[in-house]
């Protein structure tokens, strides 16, 4: 199903930019295909909760007098939605606002929430709403740059020879007492599922359990380097591999990917209820 939809999409093709509002530009892709690939049942309860946190840096529209307005948009898409939005289609959709007149910023926000919610729940009754927050230009200087907290795995001098996901690299130190720790790497790289273009990211792994071998964890994260998969799918694969191989009592995986086409996508998955991370961009974003 996903491959058929992608073949019909604008991804990897020359696209005309539509400057008048068109919600039909949004391409919804089912989460089921890739979740089945990593061993998750389409009908079963997900072993995680969380959201995909998007930032759109290129949003503009016209006020009733024809004057351009602009904002940075933050979107929060719950991970239980049935679909994700293909990022190029999201870019084209946002660009369709460029020459469209809206009464005020609240009307823009309402339209965005309705359209994105309809897309991510395509063909289903919505069980939760997409969060949308618009940041006006006078507040732009309140958007800080902040790196992910945690012990940096990149300090380790390890040999890396595998560049497709290798979960067998994940091991634990079974004879050690339980720990709670936060580990970070900036060496995550994967590629677009369709175009093969590189996607660069930083990843934060928080867990409680038997200590995870840090060298193996770093090598495992590096092993995504030549892997073709969307951001959301990579994070869920990382989460499930660590969950199965290391069996932590608690686990959270959070990745912040650099922007492409004026958009960044930052998936968060966790085993237990907690507040979502603040949508604070890193220096590379």
Secondary structure, DSSP 8 states (H G I E B T S, - for coil): -HHHHHHHSSTTS------S--GGG--EEESHHHHHHTT--SSS--S-EEEEEEEEEEEEEE-TTS-EEEEEEEEEEETTSSEEE-HHHHHHHHHTTTT-B-SSHHHHHHHHHHHHHHHHTTTS--SS--EEEEEEGGGGGG--B----SEEGGGS-------S--GGG--B-TTS-EEEEEEEEEEEEEE-TTT--EEEEEEEEEEEEE-B-HHHHHHHHHTTTT-B--HHHHHHHHHHHHHHHH--SEEEEEEEE--BTTEEEEEEEESS--------B-TT-
